[in-house]
Amino acid sequence: MPRESFQEFRQIIQGKKLEKRKKKKDWWHSIFTFFSRYITWILVRTRINANFITITGLIIALLGLVFIGIGNNLFIIIGFILLYIYYISDEVDGEVARYKKQTSLQGVYYDEIAHLFFQGWFFFTFGYSLYRINSEFLYIILGIIATFFLLGIRIIRKIATVAAPKSNLKHLIEEKNVKDGNETETKKSFFGIIKGIALNLTNAFSHTHIITTIFFIGYLLYINFGLNQILNLIMIGYVIFMLFVFLTFMIIKSRTIEKDVIKVLQSLN
């Protein structure tokens, strides 16, 4: 049961993670971490553990996808609400684990499996829903293609973690530390700032949190005004966009794999 002040409690459960996200400019998580801290404040007073929250969150997420895929207008809205509850629970499980010191490899495994299951059905659900609206099988195919790109991006992001144990780069860590220590700060060029903003927006709009919100807006326009064309354009647009992100990540990671592996090895020391 928390004995510290709420600010101290927040620092324990979110401090380090928020700092990392601030560096990465992962701003789209902010609204979910705002709500999650209060839910975690309540849950740490119970016997509920992090793994239970992870599994429950996955069930909620899959139920939300089912509602969106095969439900009527009311169930579609409920489905999106369930997805947002899942996104909050995805923050809560880690916060509970950090506070109760329940972080474990098993917990990481459950979390990764939950993300894999969710992302594996994410775009397919929207594709199937649009198939039911338009009676065109094309949207199921587009959902499958978008799912491939979404999972592909996930794999590419984690390549450095997989490659680190197989690499022979440990001897470069010390050299990199020396090099970094001798480097002086330089002002970012205008092009560098624009590039950073572009990469951040690309990363954000390929994340399921933002994708969910865009589709939710599309469904609200369809439900209230019958504008299914906007939903169709969102689906087609996202297939093209995810292809672009997938290829971009492939190129970028092929050029930074050594640097990324060194960062992973440094974090293990």
C-alpha atoms as one frame of an Amber mdcrd trajectory, in Angstrom:
protein
   0.000   0.000   0.000   1.514   3.380  -1.041   2.958   5.358   1.860   4.633
   8.068  -0.195   2.996  11.158  -1.666   1.324  10.881  -5.059   4.190  12.784
  -6.713   6.719  10.354  -5.230   4.496   7.451  -6.268   4.326   8.800  -9.812
   8.107   9.115  -9.930   8.473   5.468  -8.917   6.041   4.081 -11.478   6.590
   6.471 -14.395   9.714   8.553 -13.807  12.334   6.694 -15.839   9.913   5.631
 -18.555   8.630   9.179 -19.053  12.217  10.428 -19.359  12.924   7.855 -22.085
   9.743   8.758 -23.926  10.558  12.453 -23.657  13.910  11.812 -25.334  12.194
   9.769 -28.049   9.383  12.366 -28.267   6.723   9.665 -27.837   4.064  12.291
 -27.092   1.097  10.090 -28.059   1.442   8.076 -24.838   0.822  11.097 -22.611
  -2.960  10.880 -22.340  -2.791   7.186 -21.409  -0.089   7.662 -18.768  -2.167
  10.521 -17.324  -5.064   8.134 -16.605  -2.943   5.070 -15.824  -1.201   6.634
 -12.814  -4.525   7.008 -10.969  -5.637   3.467 -11.793  -2.265   2.118 -10.687
  -2.557   4.116  -7.447  -5.704   2.082  -6.695  -4.522  -1.318  -7.970  -1.266
  -1.419  -5.994  -3.435  -1.525  -2.873  -4.877  -4.860  -4.043  -3.433  -8.322
  -4.669  -3.790  -7.930  -8.427  -0.436  -8.522 -10.134   1.005  -7.173 -13.368
   0.615 -10.411 -15.361  -3.104 -10.553 -14.550  -3.500  -6.987 -15.833  -1.600
  -7.858 -19.035  -3.770 -10.891 -19.788  -6.987  -9.062 -18.881  -5.931  -6.149
 -21.088  -5.369  -8.496 -24.043  -8.831 -10.018 -23.596 -10.346  -6.518 -23.525
  -8.398  -5.564 -26.673  -9.449  -8.650 -28.630 -13.056  -8.178 -27.524 -12.854
  -4.579 -28.737 -11.575  -5.735 -32.134 -14.407  -8.286 -32.385 -16.976  -5.583
 -31.635 -15.496  -3.323 -34.320 -15.238  -6.141 -36.853 -18.699  -7.663 -36.635
 -20.777  -5.269 -34.531 -23.391  -2.687 -35.373 -22.814   1.042 -34.903 -23.219
   0.938 -31.112 -20.902  -2.036 -30.732 -18.314  -0.371 -32.965 -18.185   2.613
 -30.596 -17.983   0.267 -27.587 -15.181  -1.579 -29.381 -13.116   1.590 -29.720
 -13.697   2.430 -26.053 -12.395  -1.047 -25.164  -9.273  -0.419 -27.271  -8.573
   2.779 -25.346  -9.050   0.876 -22.070  -6.504  -1.650 -23.357  -3.988   1.108
 -24.117  -4.351   2.374 -20.553  -3.998  -1.160 -19.143  -0.836  -1.563 -21.219
   0.653   1.262 -19.158  -0.829   0.054 -15.862   0.692  -3.448 -15.958   4.223
  -2.060 -16.171   3.552   0.535 -13.483   2.174  -2.081 -11.078   5.172  -4.310
 -11.810   7.616  -1.492 -11.087   5.933  -0.469  -7.847   5.490  -4.018  -6.523
   8.920  -5.014  -7.868   7.299  -7.774  -9.920   9.294  -7.172 -13.097  10.280
 -10.532 -14.550  11.120 -12.271 -17.808   7.736 -13.965 -17.639   6.084 -10.553
 -17.453   8.053  -9.343 -20.481   7.009 -12.509 -22.328   3.312 -11.989 -21.588
   3.563  -8.336 -22.615   5.259  -9.134 -25.928   2.780 -11.924 -26.707  -0.119
  -9.573 -25.933   1.260  -6.959 -28.345   1.826  -9.628 -31.007  -1.733 -10.970
 -30.757  -3.231  -7.484 -30.776  -1.206  -6.164 -33.693  -1.749  -9.411 -35.594
  -5.507  -8.788 -35.687  -5.498  -4.972 -35.650  -5.636  -3.993 -39.330  -7.430
  -7.194 -40.336 -10.314  -6.128 -38.080 -10.701  -2.810 -39.885 -10.400  -4.558
 -43.238 -13.128  -7.047 -42.328 -15.358  -4.277 -40.986 -15.007  -2.326 -44.243
 -15.735  -5.517 -46.175 -19.050  -5.761 -44.292 -19.799  -2.104 -45.034 -18.815
  -2.121 -48.730 -19.250  -5.823 -49.630 -15.824  -5.674 -51.299 -13.294  -8.400
 -50.490 -10.512  -5.977 -51.429 -10.614  -4.466 -47.928  -9.879  -7.816 -46.281
  -6.825  -8.129 -48.524  -5.766  -4.577 -47.645  -6.178  -5.411 -43.949  -3.903
  -8.437 -44.318  -1.287  -6.403 -46.216  -1.338  -3.617 -43.611  -0.985  -6.239
 -40.854   2.125  -7.602 -42.581   3.691  -4.138 -42.645   2.712  -3.403 -39.020
   4.281  -6.635 -37.750   7.252  -6.120 -40.065   7.922  -2.685 -38.561   7.719
  -4.240 -35.091  10.320  -6.868 -36.032  12.661  -4.318 -37.627  12.509  -2.148
 -34.487  13.647  -5.125 -32.405  16.380  -6.429 -34.710  19.151  -4.807 -32.651
  17.959  -6.614 -29.511  17.975  -9.946 -31.345  21.317  -9.260 -33.027  23.163
  -8.051 -29.904  23.924 -11.510 -28.394  25.190 -12.709 -31.788  27.453  -9.726
 -32.446  31.156  -9.195 -31.812  30.844  -5.488 -31.083  31.537  -5.455 -27.350
  35.046  -4.122 -27.983  33.535  -1.059 -29.667  31.557   0.035 -26.616  34.565
   1.557 -24.857  35.698   3.254 -28.067  32.235   4.760 -28.540  32.133   6.001
 -24.948  35.464   7.768 -25.424  34.319   9.235 -28.720  31.049  10.457 -27.235
  32.913  12.011 -24.311  35.163  13.993 -26.617  32.376  15.257 -28.858  31.151
  18.815 -28.347  27.547  19.820 -28.758  26.716  21.371 -32.096  23.644  23.239
 -33.076  21.199  21.249 -35.122  20.790  22.461 -38.653  17.388  23.521 -39.933
  17.344  20.420 -42.136  18.148  18.243 -39.132  15.242  19.713 -37.158  12.826
  19.170 -40.056  14.106  15.615 -40.488  13.611  14.944 -36.773  10.032  16.251
 -36.879   9.266  14.173 -39.979  10.649  10.989 -38.419   8.743  11.634 -35.194
   5.450  12.147 -37.027   6.096   9.060 -39.136   6.761   7.025 -36.007   3.673
   8.440 -34.279   1.223   7.846 -37.119   2.435   4.246 -37.538   1.631   3.549
 -33.868  -1.626   1.761 -33.036  -2.671   4.494 -30.561  -2.813   7.129 -33.312
  -4.130   4.727 -35.961  -7.013   3.793 -33.651  -7.946   7.447 -33.187  -7.884
   8.160 -36.921 -10.097   5.153 -37.655 -12.396   6.120 -34.767 -12.917   9.548
 -36.325 -13.591   7.845 -39.658 -16.177   5.524 -38.110 -17.910   8.415 -36.335
 -18.232  10.222 -39.678 -19.618   7.041 -41.219 -22.083   6.365 -38.378 -23.378
   9.945 -38.195 -23.188  11.080 -41.827 -22.864   7.867 -43.867 -19.421   8.900
 -45.148 -18.009   5.421 -45.723 -15.786   6.865 -48.475 -13.636   8.512 -45.802
 -13.199   5.156 -44.042 -12.216   3.578 -47.349  -9.649   6.311 -47.979  -8.222
   5.904 -44.460  -7.736   2.177 -45.064  -6.153   2.621 -48.492  -4.047   5.530
 -47.240  -2.743   3.520 -44.313  -1.722   0.582 -46.499   0.376   2.969 -48.598
   1.687   4.779 -45.507   2.638   1.543 -43.703   4.479   0.374 -46.822   6.406
   3.665 -46.802   7.236   3.336 -43.077   8.227  -0.313 -43.506  10.658   0.472
 -46.337  11.976   3.569 -44.536  12.681   1.596 -41.364  14.415  -1.127 -43.393
  16.762   1.429 -44.953  17.424   3.370 -41.728  18.047   0.273 -39.594  20.376
  -1.211 -42.214  22.565   1.887 -41.774  22.321   2.127 -37.976  22.327  -1.543
 -36.945  25.854  -1.380 -35.493  25.055   1.748 -33.488  21.782   0.211 -32.261
  23.482  -3.028 -31.200  26.124  -1.067 -29.276  23.339   0.789 -27.424  21.750
  -2.535 -26.482  25.077  -3.894 -25.233  25.710  -0.687 -23.268  22.335  -1.013
 -21.554  23.280  -4.521 -20.427  26.534  -3.378 -18.785
